[in-house]
Amino acid sequence: MLTSFETSGIESPAQEGRASRACRQVVRLTWRLARRVAILLAVSVVIFAVLRLLRADPVAMLMAPNASLADITALRHTLGLDQPVAVQYARWLGGMLHGDFGHSLQNGQPIGPVLAAALPTSIQLLCGGLLLGVGAGIASGIYAFSRRDTVAEKVSELVNGLAISIPDFLWGILLILAFGIALKWLPFLGPIDNQYTVTRHTGALLIDTLIDGQFAAFGNALLHLVLPCVALGMGIAPPLMRILRSSLLDTYAEEYIAAARLRGLSEAQILFRHGLRNAALPTINILAMQVSLLIGGTLLIEKVFGMPGIGSLMVNAIGARDLPMIQALALVYAVVVQGVNALTDAFEVLFNPRLRIE
């Protein structure tokens, strides 16, 4: 039977409420996206302004010591350095938006292809470190929580406190000394042994070796990733374990956990149906912050393990005062961090129903 709202062609209050909530969600997502864009614009201004304060003249680095004043003036005009700073920034940002990252001062090569060649290596490291760190953090957090008020919990807290006090690059050095040099179990220099030749398809060695059907090369490249990924993961696992254990303790103090026990649910069912789901939100927030730190941590990790990623590019560019390369890499890092934060916002909405109905 049709309701009076349906027969009259007027939307019911429930339909109006759903439409209103959907509209608010669109407005909220649009506002968050606009905020991310505004943050990136502010970061680009800071990057451009700070690097202009350095005592490094790109023209002097490109020209020979005996270059004439006319040649120097012509090059400054070609590079746009004779324009006002605001005009230089607008040209640089416009080029970035169109995929033109400029040219490196070290070798004169376009920066875009160099970045594209190095980025897959960094993505492999980030994904591997994130996978190991999240897995170890969640597993150790659940273990410490399940052994609460026991000696095992105290030992877990002690080990976690020790792990969290060591930075990721120092973990890398310790892992090299232990498993690379002393025990000689794992390789620790470069992305793959020199005996393997892999055709570049995507730039990611694990994928390219599988495309070529070189399974021995795939295994070798995977072994080369173990130590740097473990070092990166150690920057995520300890704080993730601590916040997950704390969140689970808070969750289990709620009344609905006692009600679940009265309904006859097992401890495993309570943990996975109620405990982890309600403890996920603060865990995701701390994970987002740790991933942002992890992205910056790749600089030293790639240098320590000889990985040709964007971290190594940044370290080399800083040493050579290659301003265009530094600017491009810094903006890429900022975009990646904001992308991670945007994903965090999406997961918050997914795990917190209140954000979907506000």
C-alpha positions as CSV (number, residue, x, y, z in Angstrom):
1,M,0.0,0.0,0.0
2,L,1.3,3.4,-1.0
3,T,1.9,5.9,1.8
4,S,0.4,9.4,1.7
5,F,3.8,10.8,1.0
6,E,4.3,8.5,-2.0
7,T,0.8,9.2,-3.4
8,S,1.2,12.9,-3.1
9,G,4.6,12.9,-4.7
10,I,6.2,14.4,-1.6
11,E,9.4,12.9,-0.1
12,S,9.0,11.3,3.3
13,P,10.9,12.6,6.3
14,A,13.2,9.6,6.1
15,Q,14.1,10.3,2.5
16,E,14.6,14.0,3.2
17,G,16.9,13.0,6.1
18,R,19.0,10.7,3.8
19,A,19.2,13.4,1.2
20,S,20.3,16.0,3.8
21,R,22.9,13.6,5.2
22,A,24.3,12.9,1.7
23,C,24.5,16.6,1.0
24,R,26.4,17.2,4.2
25,Q,28.8,14.4,3.4
26,V,29.5,15.9,0.0
27,V,30.1,19.3,1.5
28,R,32.3,17.8,4.2
29,L,34.4,15.9,1.7
30,T,34.7,18.9,-0.6
31,W,35.8,21.0,2.3
32,R,38.4,18.5,3.3
33,L,39.7,18.2,-0.2
34,A,39.9,22.0,-0.5
35,R,41.8,22.1,2.8
36,R,44.3,19.6,1.5
37,V,44.9,21.7,-1.6
38,A,45.3,24.8,0.5
39,I,47.9,23.0,2.6
40,L,49.8,21.9,-0.5
41,L,49.8,25.4,-1.8
42,A,51.1,26.8,1.5
43,V,53.8,24.1,1.5
44,S,54.9,24.9,-2.0
45,V,55.2,28.6,-1.0
46,V,57.4,27.6,2.0
47,I,59.6,25.3,-0.1
48,F,60.1,27.9,-2.8
49,A,60.8,30.8,-0.3
50,V,63.1,28.8,2.0
51,L,65.3,27.5,-0.8
52,R,65.6,31.0,-2.2
53,L,67.2,32.1,1.1
54,L,70.1,29.6,0.5
55,R,73.4,31.0,-0.7
56,A,73.4,29.0,-3.9
57,D,73.3,30.6,-7.3
58,P,72.1,28.2,-10.0
59,V,73.7,30.3,-12.7
60,A,77.1,30.1,-11.0
61,M,76.8,26.3,-10.7
62,L,75.9,25.9,-14.4
63,M,78.4,28.4,-15.9
64,A,82.2,28.0,-16.2
65,P,84.3,30.1,-13.9
66,N,85.6,32.2,-16.8
67,A,82.1,32.9,-18.3
68,S,81.4,36.4,-19.5
69,L,78.9,38.7,-18.0
70,A,76.8,38.6,-21.2
71,D,76.6,34.8,-21.0
72,I,75.6,34.9,-17.3
73,T,72.9,37.5,-18.1
74,A,71.6,35.4,-20.9
75,L,71.4,32.3,-18.8
76,R,69.7,34.1,-16.0
77,H,67.1,35.3,-18.5
78,T,66.6,31.8,-19.9
79,L,66.1,30.4,-16.4
80,G,63.7,33.2,-15.5
81,L,65.9,34.3,-12.6
82,D,65.8,37.9,-13.7
83,Q,62.0,38.0,-13.0
84,P,60.4,39.0,-9.7
85,V,60.2,36.2,-7.1
86,A,56.4,36.0,-7.4
87,V,56.6,35.5,-11.1
88,Q,59.3,32.8,-10.6
89,Y,57.0,31.0,-8.2
90,A,54.0,31.2,-10.5
91,R,56.1,29.8,-13.4
92,W,57.5,27.0,-11.2
93,L,54.2,26.0,-9.8
94,G,52.5,26.1,-13.2
95,G,55.3,23.9,-14.6
96,M,54.7,21.4,-11.7
97,L,51.0,21.2,-12.4
98,H,51.8,20.5,-16.1
99,G,54.4,17.8,-15.2
100,D,57.4,20.0,-15.9
101,F,59.7,19.7,-12.9
102,G,62.5,21.6,-14.5
103,H,66.1,20.4,-15.1
104,S,68.7,19.2,-12.6
105,L,71.7,21.4,-12.0
106,Q,73.9,18.4,-11.5
107,N,73.6,16.9,-15.0
108,G,71.1,19.1,-16.9
109,Q,68.6,16.2,-17.2
110,P,64.9,16.7,-16.9
111,I,63.8,16.0,-13.4
112,G,60.5,14.3,-14.3
113,P,62.0,11.1,-15.8
114,V,64.5,10.9,-13.0
115,L,61.7,11.0,-10.4
116,A,59.7,8.5,-12.4
117,A,62.6,6.1,-12.4
118,A,63.3,6.4,-8.7
119,L,59.7,6.5,-7.3
120,P,58.9,2.7,-7.8
121,T,61.9,1.8,-5.5
122,S,60.6,4.0,-2.8
123,I,57.1,2.7,-3.2
124,Q,58.3,-0.8,-2.8
125,L,60.2,0.1,0.4
126,L,57.2,2.0,1.8
127,C,54.7,-0.8,1.1
128,G,57.0,-3.4,2.5
129,G,57.8,-1.4,5.6
130,L,54.1,-0.5,6.1
131,L,53.1,-4.2,5.7
132,L,55.6,-5.5,8.2
133,G,55.1,-2.6,10.7
134,V,51.3,-2.8,10.7
135,G,51.4,-6.6,11.0
136,A,53.9,-6.6,13.8
137,G,52.2,-3.7,15.6
138,I,48.8,-5.3,15.5
139,A,50.0,-8.8,16.4
140,S,52.1,-7.5,19.3
141,G,49.3,-5.2,20.5
142,I,46.8,-8.1,20.6
143,Y,49.4,-10.4,22.3
144,A,50.2,-7.8,25.0
145,F,46.5,-7.2,25.6
146,S,45.6,-10.9,25.7
147,R,48.4,-11.4,28.3
148,R,47.4,-8.4,30.5
149,D,48.3,-8.5,34.1
150,T,51.0,-11.2,33.4
151,V,54.8,-11.3,33.2
152,A,54.5,-11.6,29.4
153,E,52.8,-8.2,29.3
154,K,55.6,-6.6,31.3
155,V,58.2,-8.1,29.0
156,S,56.2,-6.9,25.9
157,E,56.2,-3.4,27.4
158,L,59.9,-3.5,28.1
159,V,60.7,-4.7,24.5
160,N,58.4,-2.1,23.1
161,G,60.0,0.7,25.1
162,L,63.4,-0.4,23.8
163,A,62.3,-0.6,20.2
164,I,60.6,2.8,20.2
165,S,63.7,4.5,21.5
166,I,65.8,3.4,18.4
167,P,65.3,5.5,15.2
168,D,64.7,3.6,12.0
169,F,68.1,4.4,10.4
170,L,69.9,3.1,13.4
171,W,67.8,-0.1,13.1
172,G,69.1,-0.3,9.6
173,I,72.7,-0.1,10.7
174,L,72.1,-2.7,13.4
175,L,70.4,-5.1,11.1
176,I,73.3,-4.8,8.6
177,L,75.8,-5.5,11.2
178,A,73.9,-8.5,12.6
179,F,72.3,-10.2,9.6
180,G,74.4,-8.8,6.7
181,I,77.9,-8.8,8.0
182,A,78.1,-11.0,11.1
183,L,75.7,-13.8,10.1
184,K,75.8,-13.2,6.3
185,W,72.1,-14.3,6.0
186,L,70.8,-11.4,3.9
187,P,72.1,-9.0,1.3
188,F,72.1,-5.4,2.4
189,L,73.5,-3.3,-0.5
190,G,71.5,-2.2,-3.6
191,P,68.2,-3.4,-5.0
192,I,69.5,-6.6,-6.6
193,D,72.7,-8.5,-7.2
194,N,74.7,-7.5,-10.3
195,Q,74.4,-11.0,-11.9
196,Y,70.8,-10.3,-12.7
197,T,69.6,-8.2,-15.7
198,V,66.0,-7.2,-15.5
199,T,64.1,-5.3,-18.2
200,R,62.4,-2.2,-17.0
201,H,58.6,-2.4,-17.3
202,T,57.2,-0.6,-14.3
203,G,60.4,0.3,-12.4
204,A,59.4,-1.9,-9.5
205,L,61.8,-4.8,-9.5
206,L,59.4,-7.3,-7.8
207,I,56.9,-6.7,-10.6
208,D,59.4,-6.5,-13.4
209,T,61.1,-9.8,-12.5
210,L,57.7,-11.5,-12.4
211,I,56.8,-10.1,-15.8
212,D,60.0,-11.4,-17.3
213,G,59.5,-14.8,-15.5
214,Q,62.8,-14.4,-13.7
215,F,61.9,-16.1,-10.4
216,A,65.4,-16.3,-9.2
217,A,65.8,-12.6,-9.7
218,F,62.5,-12.0,-7.9
219,G,63.7,-14.0,-4.9
220,N,67.0,-12.0,-4.9
221,A,65.2,-8.7,-5.1
222,L,62.9,-9.7,-2.3
223,L,65.8,-10.7,-0.1
224,H,67.4,-7.2,-0.7
225,L,64.2,-5.6,0.6
226,V,64.0,-7.6,3.8
227,L,66.4,-5.6,6.0
228,P,65.4,-2.0,4.8
229,C,61.7,-2.9,5.1
230,V,62.2,-4.3,8.6
231,A,64.1,-1.2,9.6
232,L,61.2,1.0,8.3
233,G,58.6,-1.3,9.9
234,M,60.3,-0.9,13.3
235,G,59.4,2.8,13.1
236,I,55.7,1.9,12.9
237,A,55.3,-1.3,15.0
238,P,56.1,0.0,18.6
239,P,53.8,3.0,18.7
240,L,51.1,1.1,16.9
241,M,51.4,-1.7,19.5
242,R,51.2,0.8,22.4
243,I,48.1,2.7,21.1
244,L,46.3,-0.5,20.1
245,R,46.8,-2.1,23.5
246,S,45.7,1.1,25.2
247,S,42.6,1.4,23.0
248,L,41.6,-2.2,23.6
249,L,41.9,-1.7,27.4
250,D,39.6,1.3,27.1
251,T,37.2,-0.6,24.9
252,Y,36.9,-3.5,27.2
253,A,35.9,-1.2,30.1
254,E,32.7,-0.4,28.2
255,E,29.3,-1.9,29.1
256,Y,28.7,-3.5,25.7
257,I,31.7,-5.8,26.3
258,A,30.1,-7.2,29.5
259,A,26.8,-7.5,27.6
260,A,28.5,-9.5,24.9
261,R,29.9,-11.9,27.5
262,L,26.4,-12.3,28.9
263,R,25.1,-13.2,25.5
264,G,27.6,-16.1,25.5
265,L,30.1,-14.8,23.0
266,S,33.6,-16.2,23.2
267,E,36.6,-14.0,24.0
268,A,37.8,-14.3,20.4
269,Q,34.4,-13.3,19.1
270,I,34.3,-10.3,21.4
271,L,37.8,-9.3,20.4
272,F,37.2,-9.4,16.7
273,R,33.6,-8.3,16.6
274,H,33.7,-5.5,19.1
275,G,37.2,-4.9,20.5
276,L,39.3,-4.4,17.4
277,R,36.5,-2.5,15.5
278,N,36.1,0.0,18.3
279,A,39.8,0.3,18.9
280,A,40.5,0.9,15.2
281,L,39.9,4.6,15.1
282,P,42.6,5.8,17.4
283,T,44.9,3.2,15.9
284,I,44.3,4.5,12.4
285,N,45.1,8.1,13.6
286,I,48.4,7.2,15.1
287,L,49.2,5.0,12.0
288,A,48.6,8.0,9.7
289,M,51.2,10.0,11.7
290,Q,53.7,7.2,11.7
291,V,53.3,6.7,7.9
292,S,54.1,10.4,7.4
293,L,57.2,9.9,9.5
294,L,58.0,6.7,7.6
295,I,57.9,8.6,4.3
296,G,60.6,11.0,5.6
297,G,62.5,8.1,7.1
298,T,63.1,6.6,3.6
299,L,65.8,9.3,3.0
300,L,68.3,7.8,5.3
301,I,67.2,4.2,4.9
302,E,67.7,4.3,1.1
303,K,71.1,5.9,1.6
304,V,72.2,3.3,4.2
305,F,71.1,0.3,2.0
306,G,72.1,1.8,-1.3
307,M,68.6,1.9,-2.7
308,P,68.1,4.2,-5.8
309,G,64.8,5.8,-4.6
310,I,63.7,9.4,-4.2
311,G,65.3,9.4,-0.7
312,S,68.7,8.9,-2.2
313,L,67.9,11.5,-4.8
314,M,67.1,14.0,-2.1
315,V,70.3,13.3,-0.1
316,N,72.4,13.7,-3.3
317,A,70.5,16.9,-4.3
318,I,71.1,18.5,-0.9
319,G,74.8,17.7,-1.1
320,A,75.0,19.2,-4.6
321,R,72.7,22.2,-3.7
322,D,70.5,21.2,-6.7
323,L,67.7,23.5,-6.0
324,P,65.2,22.4,-8.8
325,M,65.6,18.8,-7.7
326,I,65.2,19.6,-4.0
327,Q,62.0,21.7,-4.8
328,A,60.5,18.9,-6.9
329,L,61.3,16.2,-4.3
330,A,60.0,18.2,-1.4
331,L,56.7,18.8,-3.1
332,V,56.4,15.1,-4.0
333,Y,56.9,14.2,-0.4
334,A,54.2,16.8,0.6
335,V,51.7,15.4,-1.9
336,V,52.3,11.8,-0.6
337,V,51.8,12.9,3.0
338,Q,48.6,14.7,2.1
339,G,47.4,11.7,0.2
340,V,48.0,9.5,3.2
341,N,46.1,11.9,5.4
342,A,43.2,11.9,2.9
343,L,43.1,8.1,3.1
344,T,43.1,8.3,6.9
345,D,40.0,10.6,6.6
346,A,38.3,8.0,4.5
347,F,39.1,5.2,6.9
348,E,37.8,7.3,9.8
349,V,34.5,7.6,8.1
350,L,34.5,3.8,7.4
351,F,35.2,2.8,10.9
352,N,33.2,5.5,12.7
353,P,29.5,5.4,11.8
354,R,28.9,8.7,13.7
355,L,30.9,10.5,11.0
356,R,28.5,9.2,8.4
357,I,25.3,10.3,10.1
358,E,26.4,13.7,11.5
